[in-house]
Amino acid sequence: MHLGTEGFQEHARQALKDEPLQNALHLLTNEFVPRRVAAMQALGDPEALRTQARAVKEQAVAQLDTYLEQFADNLDKLGAHVHWAHDDAEARDIITSIAQQAEAKVIVKGKSMAAEEIHLNPHLEELGYEVLETDLGEYIIQLAEETPSHIIAPAIHKTRQQIASLLHDKLGDPYTEELTDMTQIARRALRQQFLRADVGITGVNFAIADTGSIVLVTNEGNGRLSSTLPRVHIALMGMEKIIPRLDDLPVMLKVLTNSATGQKISSYVTMITGPRRAHDLDGPEELHVVVMDNGRSNILGSENREALYCLRCGACLNVCPIYQNIGGHAYGWVYPGPIGAVLTPLFTGLDTAKHLPRASTLCGACREACPVKINIPHMLLNLRRQSVSRGGAPAGEAPLFSLWAWVMRHPGLYRLGLKLARLGQMPFARRGWLGKLPPPFHSWTKSRDFKAVAPQSFRDRWQTTLQYEQPSRNGAGGGHHE
Amino acid sequence: MSSREAFLARVRQALQTGGQSHHAEAAPAENGEIVPLVTEGEDLAARLQRELEGVGGSVARVKHVAEAAQYVTRLAKEKGAEVVVRWQSDLLDTLEIDDALRAGGANVHTASPASEAEAGNRRQEMRDLLARADLGLSGVDAVIAETGTLMLTAQPGQMRGVSLLPPVHIAVARTDQVVATFADALRAVRQSGEDMQQNLTSCISFVTGPSRTGDIELKLTVGVHGPGELHLVLLDEPST
């Protein structure tokens, strides 16, 4: 189960001490980030692509009602069933009743964050269904009875040895640390289940309004198997997955796979347009598309609407200095990282998740990495403001910041303050940094260092020397630094 | 369960409350593709080969139908293929490959279209065959040069499982089926008839290389669910 968001600070502290996790995160940072940067560069004009992708999402969301209707009408024409779920409970009930009608025993699942969001697996298992995750990472997580720690690489926090033991213990195959062998063990085990399964459940990467198609983007082929072999296919989607036109797909696909894994395209892109047709020799007899709100209309009506543009690519996680250090589980809910720090309070309520929007340096790396240019730092600030206005700030914070603001408005006092600080910091400063401050400033340095006041302020340097220096001759305006 | 109307009413309500002037009108790019990865005048077949090989697929360029058939037969033999399931398509039929494969010791089964009445039994039969097939042999609807991607539609004779269930997938294409970009491939679908939903078929699989995963320590491994090997035989002979 998820750790819960309230203990964020404690979970983060524990994550920092978790050595396997730290190694895995190191790997993630070193692998994914350069891959994505190189891949986006190779696109020629990544900026133009991002602009277009953003515009597509803006339009889709701004006229979401129209596109949802068009999408549903097109699915009706194809003989697919469309279901509307207001919240997680409704979504679970809809899926359960489809499984009941199909007299299902075994259910296979492709990777779906939306299914994680509604805790679908435990629910179906409680009702006696055999539910199998089929994405290798998700399968590993399921065998370990854990939750995913990364949107794209769910088992990134587990080492090869841990996974090898898990496969050996749970499936009874001989122990091996050979990746190929481990993969084949999983392939054999899961293939049997695919052939037995009555129902396949997948997520949706894009829902195309003008054709009624759903698009699945995968590398392993589990999405294809889940939507091909079982008699019934259920696709669960957040309502914001809509894109208006088939013509939007090439661009959206490109930014998604490049941002997620640095691939020009994933191994498999599956575009499903209705259930199998009369003469098809395979494919599901029934297609059910479950369109889910589950808090999204609240976001749509709020100042944080652009959170709905998210493609779930995970690029913001990989570049985030906080995620890079604490991993996904510490965030306590389905969506980790910078976008998780926005989505979690929006979905589950700010009161229990107030620490998440604060777990950011506001460095802006997430916004820069985002394929649809979501302004995550701005939304984090929105949420912080909301949290403070509801009394969510620590008691000492407001008076201290009021004092700071007051001093900033009085230059004489500010200069005096600097002088005092220079004297006062002497016992604490080490190489220009303050690692530990006494009350009432101690809470600031509990989890970060503070830059010590410089021996000479910029103002003083300007007055005495800087203003007399000649601008450098090489390069217009380029300052020369010693 | 929420009714469609109640669901959409909430969305409309939220759109009004939100009320921000977010109404960017994204004009879809001229041809759905603002930055094609291929350059003008580029040799598309060569590009296709480079891209597909780059993601672990293999590409064989052949000059004649006979050469294509030989290549497939040799590969099947190398893999020790006992059960081969293939699409029924004009191109594969012209290869006259079934006898050659059989001579090599393989059982060849063709996913030939069935009447609606027979389809039920036929489906079960093909499914059982595919579950133990060693090799899937398909044609393509198009091949996309910029990414090395096969486009496979689901039609009578063209089963999805052929390119999905067996551990080895061989696809045969003619060079005149190569298009430059993903958007070009979609355009070809659009031009194949008035009814877009009809043209899209129940499923289009875009396949780029073997099945792959990085889920264990981000190390690339192939063949986790789909085929671990993908071979494209590119026939350089104009269609007759």
Interface residues (C-beta under 8 A of the other chain):
Chain A: A24 L27 L28 E31 F32 A42 L43 G44 D45 A48 L49 Q52 R54 A55 V56 E58 Q59 V61 A62 Q63 L64 D65 L68 E69 A72 N74 K77 L78 V82 H83 W84 A85 H86 E90 D93 I94 T134 D135 L136 G137 I140 A153 P154 A155 I156 T159 R160 I163 L179 T180 M182 T183 Q184 A186 R187 L190 R191 L195 D210 T211 G212 S213 N219 E220 G221 N222 R224 L225 S227 T228 L229 M239 P244 R245 L246 D247 D248 L249 P250 V251 L253 K254 T261 Q263 K264 I265 S266 S267 Y268 V269 T270 M271 I272 T273 G274 P275 R276 R277 A278 H279 D280 L281 D282 G283 V291 D293 S297 N298 L300 G301 S302 E303 R305
Chain B: M1 S2 S3 R4 A6 F7 L8 R10 V11 R12 Q13 A14 L15 Q16 T17 G18 Q20 H22 H23 A24 E25 A26 A27 P28 A29 N31 G32 E33 I34 V35 L37 E51 V55 A111 P113 A114 E116 A119 R122 R123 M126 R127 A131 E146 T147 T149 A154 Q155 P156 M159 R160 G161 L164 T181 F182 A183 L186 R190 M196 Q197 L200 T201 S202 C203 I204 S205 F206 V207 T208 G209 P210 S211 R212 T213 G214 D215 I216 E217 L218 K219 T221 G223 V224 H225 G226 P227
